[in-house]
């Protein structure tokens, strides 16, 4: 009977230790992802966008949608190595009204996670086409009721 108790105690101890370890790993991963997302947002906020009312910084715009590479249905995007999975399309609306597509890319050959941005002004028709399936993003971009 004594050996059976020790086996149960050792098994329960292993379960508790492994659960705590997995919990810490999940928490660490979430904190790293959150830190990287905050860095990307700060980099976007530092960009300057040309609007009809003059140059506007990114923090004054409304980011209506962020589409990551993994959102696509192309399986080749999921198999790329390195930080390329962070490549993203940022759709933003500004005063005027003005609409922008900011393309964020990472170069796998350089060290660190420094984003490179390409900013494109887009017209309302292209913005509507890009946000076709996202009612929330349409509401943020155009501020009008969306017909069902």
NORCOR-V234971 format. One record per helix or strand of 3 or more residues. SS is the DSSP state (a for helix, b for strand). FROM is the first residue (numbers start at 0). LEN is the number of residues. If there is no record, write none. Layout:
[[SS FROM LEN] [SS FROM LEN]]
This chain:
[[a 1 44] [b 47 4] [b 53 4] [a 57 3] [b 61 7] [a 68 3] [a 74 4] [a 81 5] [b 87 7] [b 97 8] [b 115 7] [a 123 7] [a 134 8]]
